[in-house]
Amino acid sequence: MKMMANLFSSFDPSSSIYMPINWISILISMIMVPCMYWMIPNRLNFIFMSIFLKLHQEFKILTKKNNTLLFISLFFFILMNNFMGLFPFIFTSTSHLTLTLTLALPLWMSFMIYGWLNNTYHMFAHLLPQGTPPILMPFMVCIETISNIIRPGTLAIRLSANMIAGHLLMTLLGNTGTMVELLIFIVILTQLMLILLEMAVAIIQSYVFAILSTLYSSEV
């Protein structure tokens, strides 16, 4: 039980002064992104704009051209928080459902409210796939309704679970290194490879969250 408490202690939002100041990591990630107005075009600006334009090209296929900025901003916000969690002694905010569900639920609710109020027949049509046999229609409506309701939960849990899994693996490997001193070099190499993997997961999960949100908005 003590080992489990130590493993998950890095995901505890409380701090030594009994105040949830660990959530300040969200603000730090936002401050680290400078305003483009004050930046002289450089390599960082070029990389940022290249990613921005690439995402805009992909997202505008799925949603309206004017709506892509919302999902691109969401991508960069999650990406910065994922990367902040990879630094030592910095709280991983995206490992908590408090943050991920706060992002997913309002988005899904806004899509649903807008869709059912403005495109009611279109939303009803989504509940029944074309070509469904009449005997299966009631079951398909139930299945589609349930799959629609659990969308914000799956978005939030997918992101949190991936962030937690990687950090737990790194914690377990770090604890193993102190026990087996002869294999410390192998453990360090494995840790470096795992950090590279976590960086890839941070990028992929940010993209998955943003692209799925875009797909959900395109159905409205």
C-alpha positions as semicolon CSV with decimal commas, in nm:
position;residue;x (nm);y (nm);z (nm)
1;M;0,000;0,000;0,000
2;K;0,290;0,232;0,079
3;M;0,447;0,160;-0,260
4;M;0,122;0,247;-0,441
5;A;0,095;0,571;-0,245
6;N;0,451;0,663;-0,348
7;L;0,387;0,575;-0,712
8;F;0,084;0,801;-0,738
9;S;0,221;1,079;-0,518
10;S;0,340;1,271;-0,826
11;F;-0,023;1,301;-0,937
12;D;-0,136;1,448;-0,603
13;P;-0,249;1,809;-0,664
14;S;-0,182;1,914;-0,302
15;S;0,153;2,053;-0,190
16;S;0,356;2,082;0,129
17;I;0,183;2,407;0,230
18;Y;-0,163;2,243;0,205
19;M;-0,269;2,454;-0,093
20;P;-0,333;2,329;-0,449
21;I;-0,059;2,549;-0,599
22;N;0,052;2,268;-0,830
23;W;-0,218;2,377;-1,074
24;I;-0,005;2,686;-1,142
25;S;0,177;2,464;-1,393
26;I;-0,114;2,535;-1,630
27;L;-0,041;2,908;-1,612
28;I;0,333;2,851;-1,653
29;S;0,273;2,661;-1,978
30;M;0,062;2,949;-2,109
31;I;0,319;3,213;-2,009
32;M;0,593;3,019;-2,190
33;V;0,417;3,080;-2,523
34;P;0,501;3,443;-2,609
35;C;0,275;3,671;-2,807
36;M;0,366;3,660;-3,175
37;Y;0,327;4,038;-3,196
38;W;0,646;4,085;-2,992
39;M;0,851;3,815;-3,163
40;I;1,102;3,878;-3,439
41;P;1,064;3,596;-3,696
42;N;1,304;3,323;-3,589
43;R;1,333;2,944;-3,589
44;L;1,083;2,902;-3,305
45;N;0,832;3,126;-3,477
46;F;0,884;2,940;-3,806
47;I;0,827;2,600;-3,641
48;F;0,516;2,726;-3,461
49;M;0,365;2,875;-3,777
50;S;0,448;2,563;-3,979
51;I;0,261;2,345;-3,728
52;F;-0,023;2,599;-3,714
53;L;-0,069;2,604;-4,092
54;K;-0,044;2,225;-4,120
55;L;-0,315;2,178;-3,855
56;H;-0,528;2,444;-4,025
57;Q;-0,506;2,255;-4,355
58;E;-0,618;1,932;-4,188
59;F;-0,890;2,073;-3,962
60;K;-1,059;2,287;-4,230
61;I;-1,145;1,966;-4,418
62;L;-1,351;1,845;-4,121
63;T;-1,504;2,169;-3,997
64;K;-1,572;2,524;-4,109
65;K;-1,266;2,730;-4,198
66;N;-1,337;2,988;-3,927
67;N;-1,361;2,723;-3,651
68;T;-1,013;2,578;-3,689
69;L;-0,852;2,832;-3,455
70;L;-1,044;2,691;-3,157
71;F;-0,914;2,337;-3,212
72;I;-0,560;2,450;-3,295
73;S;-0,550;2,649;-2,970
74;L;-0,681;2,342;-2,787
75;F;-0,403;2,132;-2,942
76;F;-0,128;2,372;-2,834
77;F;-0,273;2,412;-2,483
78;I;-0,280;2,035;-2,422
79;L;0,061;1,991;-2,586
80;M;0,226;2,251;-2,362
81;N;0,073;2,097;-2,049
82;N;0,182;1,748;-2,158
83;F;0,539;1,869;-2,209
84;M;0,539;2,056;-1,878
85;G;0,459;1,728;-1,704
86;L;0,780;1,573;-1,844
87;F;1,000;1,816;-1,650
88;P;1,116;1,709;-1,302
89;F;0,918;1,838;-1,004
90;I;0,642;1,987;-1,222
91;F;0,284;1,871;-1,174
92;T;0,126;1,686;-1,468
93;S;-0,207;1,865;-1,499
94;T;-0,331;1,659;-1,797
95;S;-0,313;1,341;-1,589
96;H;-0,619;1,459;-1,393
97;L;-0,978;1,425;-1,508
98;T;-1,036;1,762;-1,343
99;L;-0,861;1,929;-1,636
100;T;-0,930;1,688;-1,922
101;L;-1,301;1,659;-1,844
102;T;-1,319;2,038;-1,805
103;L;-1,195;2,065;-2,163
104;A;-1,399;1,780;-2,313
105;L;-1,739;1,825;-2,146
106;P;-1,809;2,192;-2,236
107;L;-1,700;2,127;-2,596
108;W;-1,930;1,826;-2,629
109;M;-2,218;2,007;-2,455
110;S;-2,187;2,308;-2,685
111;F;-2,190;2,082;-2,993
112;M;-2,496;1,895;-2,868
113;I;-2,693;2,206;-2,771
114;Y;-2,616;2,379;-3,100
115;G;-2,693;2,066;-3,304
116;W;-3,022;1,975;-3,138
117;L;-3,150;2,333;-3,144
118;N;-3,049;2,423;-3,500
119;N;-3,020;2,090;-3,687
120;T;-3,269;1,866;-3,509
121;Y;-3,349;1,639;-3,805
122;H;-2,980;1,608;-3,889
123;M;-2,903;1,500;-3,531
124;F;-3,184;1,242;-3,538
125;A;-3,044;1,107;-3,866
126;H;-2,709;1,042;-3,694
127;L;-2,880;0,808;-3,448
128;L;-2,976;0,565;-3,724
129;P;-2,710;0,463;-3,981
130;Q;-2,830;0,432;-4,338
131;G;-2,926;0,081;-4,447
132;T;-3,003;-0,050;-4,097
133;P;-3,256;-0,340;-4,103
134;P;-3,591;-0,245;-3,943
135;I;-3,558;-0,511;-3,672
136;L;-3,226;-0,361;-3,555
137;M;-3,336;0,004;-3,561
138;P;-3,430;0,031;-3,188
139;F;-3,100;-0,128;-3,084
140;M;-2,896;0,095;-3,317
141;V;-3,064;0,407;-3,176
142;C;-2,975;0,295;-2,822
143;I;-2,616;0,210;-2,919
144;E;-2,562;0,538;-3,105
145;T;-2,713;0,737;-2,817
146;I;-2,487;0,568;-2,560
147;S;-2,178;0,611;-2,780
148;N;-2,263;0,979;-2,819
149;I;-2,311;1,032;-2,444
150;I;-1,979;0,872;-2,346
151;R;-1,774;1,077;-2,592
152;P;-1,653;1,342;-2,344
153;G;-1,562;1,067;-2,096
154;T;-1,359;0,874;-2,353
155;L;-1,178;1,191;-2,462
156;A;-1,087;1,282;-2,104
157;I;-0,996;0,932;-1,985
158;R;-0,783;0,856;-2,294
159;L;-0,565;1,162;-2,236
160;S;-0,537;1,113;-1,859
161;A;-0,465;0,740;-1,883
162;N;-0,185;0,787;-2,136
163;M;-0,020;1,057;-1,926
164;I;-0,045;0,850;-1,607
165;A;0,084;0,529;-1,770
166;G;0,406;0,684;-1,897
167;H;0,487;0,857;-1,570
168;L;0,425;0,538;-1,374
169;L;0,662;0,345;-1,600
170;M;0,935;0,605;-1,548
171;T;0,878;0,596;-1,171
172;L;0,900;0,216;-1,161
173;L;1,221;0,217;-1,367
174;G;1,370;0,485;-1,144
175;N;1,296;0,280;-0,833
176;T;1,450;-0,029;-0,996
177;G;1,777;0,156;-1,064
178;T;1,837;0,221;-0,695
179;M;1,787;-0,148;-0,614
180;V;2,010;-0,299;-0,884
181;E;2,327;-0,090;-0,903
182;L;2,494;-0,316;-1,162
183;L;2,219;-0,247;-1,416
184;I;2,204;0,130;-1,358
185;F;2,348;0,208;-1,704
186;I;2,081;-0,003;-1,875
187;V;1,812;0,159;-1,662
188;I;1,931;0,509;-1,758
189;L;1,929;0,420;-2,129
190;T;1,580;0,274;-2,092
191;Q;1,468;0,591;-1,912
192;L;1,599;0,807;-2,196
193;M;1,416;0,594;-2,452
194;L;1,101;0,612;-2,241
195;I;1,124;0,991;-2,219
196;L;1,146;1,007;-2,600
197;L;0,842;0,779;-2,616
198;E;0,659;1,004;-2,369
199;M;0,735;1,309;-2,583
200;A;0,583;1,128;-2,881
201;V;0,280;1,029;-2,672
202;A;0,240;1,391;-2,559
203;I;0,224;1,509;-2,920
204;I;0,002;1,223;-3,039
205;Q;-0,250;1,255;-2,755
206;S;-0,277;1,631;-2,808
207;Y;-0,347;1,571;-3,175
208;V;-0,596;1,291;-3,103
209;F;-0,789;1,510;-2,857
210;A;-0,804;1,799;-3,105
211;I;-0,890;1,590;-3,412
212;L;-1,166;1,397;-3,233
213;S;-1,315;1,724;-3,109
214;T;-1,309;1,847;-3,469
215;L;-1,480;1,528;-3,589
216;Y;-1,752;1,566;-3,326
217;S;-1,812;1,926;-3,433
218;S;-1,840;1,819;-3,798
219;E;-2,135;1,594;-3,715
220;V;-2,342;1,889;-3,592
